[in-house]
């Protein structure tokens, strides 16, 4: 990819959100504490961490009256290397307040269509996708997996590669234990995470939340994630008290947010097979 092509893509992205009334924010990449996730490993630098997402600092701003905001910049995840992963990559993350899930998803699709053109949209629940794409015959070793390991295996090997074929596939109602900082709700008598993911051509492009606004619940989830990290023989991370203090003020009503892998989006538009083809 040429320098100009990538530059044009960055400009197109910024112009889209500025035209919608969003403010661009530029938050610190280094933080003293962490947004704890059991499966995301952070780069530790001089007594702190490079952010894996601008989420916590952006929510600090939201809790203090920033209004709708977006971030387009670099984030860092330790030892994530592969055809679709780099330890340092570009993320688009944005938050819209006083909206609905339907309106928010429609705007996400409007943005992605700038790069990918008009496509049909299909919506499946997490459980529907597993049922639809899991083959009847499974490898025998899967019988030794925990339920969580089995779910992740089936999703990674069978569901994700099947999604977004000539369409935008939107997955909703994830398992409640995968809520992260999304709300949960009872749907047909089952507690689910009010988050959604968008897939195109077998790529996960975006991970969106109906954002949690309860500091106590957020603390509990960070603590549970650290317990899981310990079980996985990973180091626990220092919980971000600044974020929790700000969250006690509450997010604006009906705040939705999403993180989009900008480099992956360019991989699809450029028909690239490796992330290095669209980055410098």
WODAMO-V117343 format. One record per residue. RES is the residue in three letters. PSI is psi in radians with two decimals (* if undefined). OMEGA is omega as a letter, one per 40 degrees, with the letter a starting at -180 (999 if undefined). Layout:
BEGIN
res = [RES & RES]
psi = [PSI & PSI]
omega = [OMEGA & OMEGA]
END
This chain:
BEGIN
res = [UNK & UNK & UNK & UNK & UNK & UNK & UNK & UNK & UNK & UNK & UNK & UNK & UNK & UNK & UNK & UNK & UNK & UNK & UNK & UNK & UNK & UNK & UNK & UNK & UNK & UNK & UNK & UNK & UNK & UNK & UNK & UNK & UNK & UNK & UNK & UNK & UNK & UNK & UNK & UNK & UNK & UNK & UNK & UNK & UNK & UNK & UNK & UNK & UNK & UNK & UNK & UNK & UNK & UNK & UNK & UNK & UNK & UNK & UNK & UNK & UNK & UNK & UNK & UNK & UNK & UNK & UNK & UNK & UNK & UNK & UNK & UNK & UNK & UNK & UNK & UNK & UNK & UNK & UNK & UNK & UNK & UNK & UNK & UNK & UNK & UNK & UNK & UNK & UNK & UNK & UNK & UNK & UNK & UNK & UNK & UNK & UNK & UNK & UNK & UNK & UNK & UNK & UNK & UNK & UNK & UNK & UNK & UNK & UNK & UNK & UNK & UNK & UNK & UNK & UNK & UNK & UNK & UNK & UNK & UNK & UNK & UNK & UNK & UNK & UNK & UNK & UNK & UNK & UNK & UNK & UNK & UNK & UNK & UNK & UNK & UNK & UNK & UNK & UNK & UNK & UNK & UNK & UNK & UNK & UNK & UNK & UNK & UNK & UNK & UNK & UNK & UNK & UNK & UNK & UNK & UNK & UNK & UNK & UNK & UNK & UNK & UNK & UNK & UNK & UNK & UNK & UNK & UNK & UNK & UNK & UNK & UNK & UNK & UNK & UNK & UNK & UNK & UNK & UNK & UNK & UNK & UNK & UNK & UNK & UNK & UNK & UNK & UNK & UNK & UNK & UNK & UNK & UNK & UNK & UNK & UNK & UNK & UNK & UNK & UNK & UNK & UNK & UNK & UNK & UNK & UNK & UNK & UNK & UNK & UNK & UNK & UNK & UNK & UNK & UNK & UNK & UNK & UNK & UNK & UNK & UNK & UNK & UNK & UNK & UNK & UNK & UNK & UNK & UNK & UNK & UNK & UNK & UNK & UNK & UNK & UNK & UNK & UNK & UNK & UNK & UNK & UNK & UNK & UNK & UNK & UNK & UNK & UNK & UNK & UNK & UNK & UNK & UNK & UNK & UNK & UNK & UNK & UNK & UNK & UNK & UNK & UNK & UNK & UNK & UNK & UNK & UNK & UNK & UNK & UNK & UNK & UNK & UNK & UNK & UNK & UNK & UNK & UNK & UNK & UNK]
psi = [2.34 & 2.78 & -0.69 & -0.72 & -0.79 & -0.70 & -0.76 & -0.66 & -0.72 & -0.76 & -0.75 & -0.70 & -0.86 & -0.76 & -0.64 & -0.88 & -0.62 & -0.65 & -0.39 & -0.01 & 0.15 & 2.65 & 2.38 & 2.34 & 2.67 & 1.62 & 2.79 & 2.45 & -0.46 & 2.33 & 2.54 & -0.52 & -3.07 & 2.72 & 1.86 & 2.20 & 2.33 & -0.50 & -0.09 & 2.09 & 2.32 & 2.70 & 2.12 & 2.26 & 2.03 & 0.98 & 0.22 & -2.74 & 2.53 & 2.39 & 2.49 & -0.16 & 2.61 & 0.19 & -0.92 & -0.75 & -0.58 & -0.67 & -0.52 & -0.80 & -0.74 & -0.72 & -0.30 & 0.37 & 0.38 & -0.52 & -2.90 & 2.31 & 2.71 & 2.72 & 2.36 & 1.79 & -2.92 & 2.49 & 2.96 & 2.34 & 2.20 & 2.32 & 0.49 & 1.69 & 2.37 & -2.99 & -0.47 & 0.08 & 2.47 & 2.68 & -0.55 & 2.15 & 3.00 & 2.27 & 2.42 & 2.12 & 2.36 & 2.75 & 2.33 & 2.33 & 2.82 & 0.87 & -3.04 & 2.81 & -0.73 & -0.85 & -0.66 & -0.82 & -0.69 & -0.67 & -0.65 & -0.81 & -0.67 & -0.75 & -0.88 & -0.56 & -0.40 & -0.57 & -0.60 & -0.07 & 3.07 & 2.31 & 2.75 & 2.78 & 2.28 & 2.51 & 2.22 & 2.56 & 2.83 & -0.81 & -0.68 & -0.69 & -0.74 & -0.77 & -0.68 & -0.67 & -0.14 & 2.16 & 2.74 & -0.63 & 2.12 & 2.72 & 2.46 & -0.51 & -0.29 & -0.36 & -0.32 & -0.08 & 2.68 & 2.92 & -0.68 & -0.79 & -0.70 & -0.78 & -0.78 & -0.67 & -0.87 & -0.69 & -0.80 & -0.63 & -0.53 & -0.71 & -1.03 & -0.79 & -0.31 & -0.14 & 2.65 & 0.49 & 1.80 & 0.50 & 3.04 & 2.02 & 2.19 & 2.07 & 2.32 & 3.03 & 1.06 & 2.84 & 2.47 & -0.57 & -0.14 & 0.46 & -0.51 & -2.05 & 0.57 & 2.77 & 2.86 & 2.82 & 2.77 & 2.15 & 2.03 & 0.71 & 0.05 & 2.34 & 2.23 & 2.80 & 2.29 & 1.20 & 2.81 & 2.67 & 2.55 & 2.31 & 2.47 & 2.21 & 0.68 & 0.11 & 2.32 & 2.07 & -0.61 & 2.56 & 1.93 & 2.63 & 2.53 & 1.83 & 2.29 & 2.37 & 0.44 & 1.97 & -0.66 & -0.78 & -0.70 & -0.76 & -0.78 & -0.69 & -0.67 & -0.75 & -0.72 & -0.67 & -0.67 & -0.64 & -0.74 & -0.70 & -0.72 & -0.75 & -0.60 & 0.09 & 0.67 & 2.65 & 2.41 & 2.75 & 2.67 & 2.19 & 2.47 & 1.70 & -0.51 & -0.79 & -0.82 & -0.64 & -0.75 & -0.66 & -0.44 & -0.43 & -0.40 & 2.45 & 2.77 & 2.72 & 2.47 & 0.97 & 2.25 & 2.57 & 2.79 & 2.55 & 2.23 & 2.29 & 1.75 & -0.71 & -0.67 & -0.69 & -0.75 & -0.58 & -0.74 & -0.77 & -0.58 & 0.02 & 0.69 & 2.65 & -0.18 & 2.46 & -0.47 & -0.34 & -0.30 & 0.11 & 2.86 & *]
omega = [a & i & a & a & i & i & i & i & i & i & i & a & a & a & i & a & i & i & i & i & i & i & i & i & a & a & a & i & a & i & a & a & a & i & a & i & a & a & i & a & a & i & a & a & i & i & i & a & i & a & i & i & i & a & a & i & i & i & i & a & i & a & a & i & a & a & a & a & i & i & i & a & a & i & a & i & a & i & i & a & i & a & a & a & i & i & i & a & a & a & i & i & a & a & i & a & i & a & i & i & a & a & a & i & i & i & i & i & i & i & a & a & i & a & a & a & a & i & i & i & i & i & i & i & i & a & i & i & i & a & a & a & i & i & a & a & a & i & a & a & a & a & i & a & i & i & i & i & i & a & i & i & a & a & a & a & a & a & a & a & a & a & i & i & a & i & i & i & a & i & a & i & i & i & a & a & i & a & a & i & i & i & i & i & i & i & a & i & a & i & a & i & i & i & i & i & a & a & i & i & i & i & i & a & a & i & a & a & i & a & i & a & a & a & a & i & i & i & i & a & i & a & i & i & i & i & i & i & i & i & a & a & i & a & i & a & i & a & a & a & i & i & a & i & i & a & i & i & i & i & i & a & i & i & i & i & i & i & a & i & a & a & i & i & i & i & a & a & a & a & i & i & a & a & a & i & a & i & a & 999]
END
